[in-house]
Amino acid sequence: MRHADDYSRRMTTDSTLASLNARPVPQWFEDAKFGIFIHWGLFSIPAFAAKSGSISDAFKNQYDYAVAQTPYCEWYWNAIKVPESDSAKFHRETYNNAPYENFREGFTHGLDQWRPDDWADLFAAAGARYVVLVTKHHDGYCLWPSGIDNPHQPGWTSERDIVGELGAAVRARGMRYGLYYSGGIDWTFNREPLRTLADFMGSTPGGDYPAYADAQTRELIDRYKPSVLWNDISWPGDLANEVKLFADYYAAVPDGVVNDRWLPMTPEREALKTKEARAAMDAILKPRMQNAPSKGIIPQIPPHCDFRTPEYAAFDAIQDKKWEATRGMSHSFGFNRNDTDADYESVETLVRSFIDAVAKNGNLLLNVGPRGADAQIPPEQVSRLKGFGRWAKFNADGIYGTRPWIRFDGTTRCGVPVRFTQKDGTVYAHLLGTPKGMDIVIEGEDVPAPRLPMHLSSGAKAVGSRVPGGTKLQLAIPLEPAPAHCFRLA
């Protein structure tokens, strides 16, 4: 039988949840479009992961120990606990199985060369409107001098306030500042090696961890007032705890936003902590993963969020719910010492995927993985940020502050993909490639045909006209090669 106070608590939670879900997404986040994600920590010293393709490929091809074989270098501490993993072999041969904690010294020394203002300058020049720093990843190491004691790993925090220093630099350049926190997993509270997807899903610590995660998240809110509260994996507390945290966060940061990785603890999730339940779940998941296409990760929708976060994935159509595509430039978020230039996506691919997301009501949160030894962003990543920024500088009007048009996609008569955005009654057509010649026909009777459409990056005017089945743009000179071309229509 439900007690009266339980019923009262449920009604309060439900009513508060309804008010949270009625809250509109702040305009700044709708307008921002492009953010920088930063995965950087002790894992950036060994900087190693299996070269097994994408994370989807790892679960498809090596399910029985896929968690230790993912390309995510930030999962190194778990990977070295699984003897047959590539990371465990590397750790034996390179570090003679030294404790993971030993990487703290090298990371701390690397901070002597860290210049947060240089990072902020680079991000601003790339066109970023916000920056999200990983403050604590699954290894539990905190990049700020937390006042919340870790009962299982005392002193497991940076003495230098990395979170605060970067925040000051980012905000000084007019960008918003967000903070990531690994709420669902902390390997200092649960040290069990994780092999399968069910192991991973069932590894959220219990006991004293939910109170610890809540206290640290509140400390981050109180101390840094983040514009984005980006939790990962899930939340170790129940729904009532989570709703109270959201309400307090919005009170402290009225125009803040939270992502979608906040599934609260439920009896079903609690049951996955048993080996029997995980084995049963793996029996279901393994054939699904082996037969699934490699499309990244799309988190389950929680009771409340301001935006969705597909990882190395994108939605196929315009979404009513705001979303944010999150990805690294290579298959890893954390720096991988073995990544060559060929392992990183090209500027063209990154720009085109960005435009695609914006046309569907999304943002792009593009990750950088700095080195741990010297606190520098690798040149392969710097070059892509600079290339991205060069494109964004001259095409900003068609991206920032825009909203989806009546449809997101189209094509030119010569086969170049097109994406559409609109702002204040103006429609923008983004060509995801460079057509040859001086006549471009964008197919579709609904495409506006202004008299003098403008090519944003050059400022050159074209001549627009309606032709059967579409709109023709007649250029004075052929387009120069570029990742994408944006035309202001009407």
Secondary structure as UniProt FT lines:
FT   HELIX           4..21
FT   HELIX           27..32
FT   STRAND          34..38
FT   HELIX           42..44
FT   TURN            45..46
FT   HELIX           55..61
FT   HELIX           63..68
FT   HELIX           73..75
FT   HELIX           76..79
FT   TURN            80..81
FT   TURN            83..84
FT   HELIX           86..95
FT   TURN            96..97
FT   HELIX           100..102
FT   HELIX           103..110
FT   HELIX           111..113
FT   HELIX           116..125
FT   TURN            126..127
FT   STRAND          130..136
FT   TURN            138..139
FT   TURN            151..152
FT   TURN            154..155
FT   HELIX           162..172
FT   TURN            173..174
FT   STRAND          176..181
FT   TURN            187..189
FT   HELIX           197..201
FT   TURN            207..208
FT   HELIX           209..224
FT   STRAND          228..231
FT   HELIX           239..252
FT   TURN            254..255
FT   STRAND          257..258
FT   HELIX           267..271
FT   TURN            272..273
FT   HELIX           275..291
FT   STRAND          323..327
FT   TURN            337..338
FT   HELIX           341..343
FT   HELIX           347..359
FT   TURN            360..361
FT   STRAND          362..368
FT   HELIX           379..395
FT   HELIX           396..398
FT   TURN            399..401
FT   STRAND          403..412
FT   TURN            413..414
FT   STRAND          417..423
FT   TURN            424..425
FT   STRAND          426..431
FT   STRAND          439..443
FT   TURN            445..446
FT   STRAND          454..455
FT   TURN            456..458
FT   STRAND          463..467
FT   TURN            468..469
FT   STRAND          470..474
FT   STRAND          485..488
//
